[in-house]
């Protein structure tokens, strides 16, 4: 579930907690597949004794840049999270210098840590990060016009835009008043510009609100401090199926589009 705002929130909190600049003293891996394709022993050997120089993010990937020149790329997938305290579902634990311990927990076991020589081995497959200058209105307009796909799966495609997931895709389409089943090349120049701005806006709001948490279950998103994200209070579409649209009061509908649950307003999101 963690999308760009959630991953950005976690990266900021890890930096604020002083994880950068600390040496990795030991590694405990409780679920070996967390560090695919390396074995747990090989991963541990290669990162132990290195210093985490920088923590950054591209799309939904978090990066720990090490003093060795290697990079740990982390994808949280459905339920990955970090904590400074031990928990029942800890899959990997980093003991750091100066008494700090970083716990990676993942109830679903889908998250992955990849140790690479060059992060571009993986990141080269991504489109521009949605909150960087590389994601421009011209790039988006050209990408939309050159493809004949439903707009919802189009904006979820990480090879086109990095960072956008199901929550913020529904929010951006609602804000831009565009039906999720519209074909990308049917959008006018004005609609492209509106959707481009909406994508940027909903992601920035999500970051400001420390991400979106939709429940209290074990798989629900929590930040490094164990707190739920506050963005749930301002969502307009996602998770509101059957409730009135705050713009026109029509009941929002939910259907499966490209295998993803999608909530939208059947009246004010244009299907023309």
LINTA-V78881 format. One record per pair of residues at least 6 apart in sequence whose C-alpha atoms are under 7 Angstrom apart, sorted by the first residue. I is the first residue (numbers start at 1). J is the second residue. If there is no record, write none. Layout:
# LINTA-V78881
i/j
I/J
I/J
This chain:
# LINTA-V78881
i/j
1/77
1/78
1/79
2/76
2/77
2/78
2/221
3/60
3/163
3/164
3/165
4/59
4/60
4/163
4/164
5/203
5/206
5/207
5/210
5/211
6/207
6/210
6/211
7/60
7/62
8/57
8/207
9/207
9/210
9/211
10/223
10/224
11/55
11/56
13/224
15/55
20/52
20/53
20/54
20/55
21/51
21/52
21/53
22/51
22/52
22/96
22/97
23/49
23/50
23/51
23/52
23/96
23/97
24/47
24/48
24/49
24/50
24/51
24/94
24/95
24/96
24/97
25/48
25/49
25/95
25/96
25/97
26/48
26/94
26/95
27/44
27/48
27/93
27/94
27/95
28/92
28/93
28/94
29/40
29/91
29/92
29/93
30/91
30/92
31/91
32/39
32/40
34/111
34/112
34/113
35/43
35/112
35/113
35/114
36/112
36/113
36/114
50/66
50/67
50/68
51/66
51/67
52/64
52/65
52/66
52/67
53/65
53/66
53/67
54/64
54/65
55/63
55/64
55/65
56/62
56/63
56/64
57/63
58/129
59/129
59/162
59/163
60/75
60/162
60/163
61/73
61/74
61/75
62/73
62/74
62/75
63/71
63/72
63/73
63/74
64/71
64/72
64/73
65/71
65/72
69/117
70/115
70/116
70/117
70/118
71/115
71/116
71/117
71/118
71/119
72/113
72/114
72/115
72/116
73/113
73/114
73/115
74/112
74/113
74/114
75/111
75/112
75/113
76/111
76/112
77/110
77/111
78/108
78/110
79/106
79/107
79/108
79/219
79/220
79/221
80/105
80/106
80/111
81/104
81/105
81/106
81/222
81/223
82/102
82/103
82/104
82/105
82/224
83/102
83/103
83/104
83/224
83/225
84/101
84/102
84/103
85/103
86/103
89/105
89/106
89/107
90/103
90/104
90/105
90/106
91/104
91/105
91/106
92/103
92/104
93/102
93/103
93/104
94/101
94/102
94/103
95/101
95/102
107/219
125/159
126/158
126/159
126/160
126/162
127/158
127/159
127/160
127/161
127/162
128/134
128/135
128/161
128/162
129/135
129/161
129/162
129/163
130/161
130/162
130/163
130/200
131/200
137/193
137/196
140/196
141/192
144/184
144/185
145/184
145/185
146/185
147/184
147/185
148/183
148/184
148/185
149/183
149/184
150/180
150/181
150/182
150/183
150/184
151/180
151/181
151/182
151/183
151/184
152/169
152/180
152/181
153/258
155/161
155/169
156/164
156/165
156/169
167/238
168/202
168/203
170/237
170/238
170/262
170/263
170/264
171/202
171/235
171/236
171/237
171/238
172/195
172/198
172/199
172/202
173/179
173/180
173/195
174/237
174/264
174/269
175/198
176/194
176/195
176/198
177/268
177/269
177/270
178/269
178/270
178/271
179/269
179/270
179/271
182/271
206/212
206/231
209/229
209/230
209/231
210/229
210/230
210/231
211/229
211/230
211/231
212/229
212/230
212/231
212/232
213/220
213/221
213/228
213/229
213/232
214/220
214/232
221/228
222/228
222/229
237/263
237/264
238/263
239/263
240/252
241/252
241/253
241/254
241/263
242/251
242/252
242/253
243/251
243/252
244/250
244/251
244/252
245/251
245/252
245/265
250/265
250/267
251/265
252/263
252/264
252/265
252/266
253/263
253/264
253/265
253/266
254/261
254/262
254/263
254/264
255/261
255/262
255/263
256/262
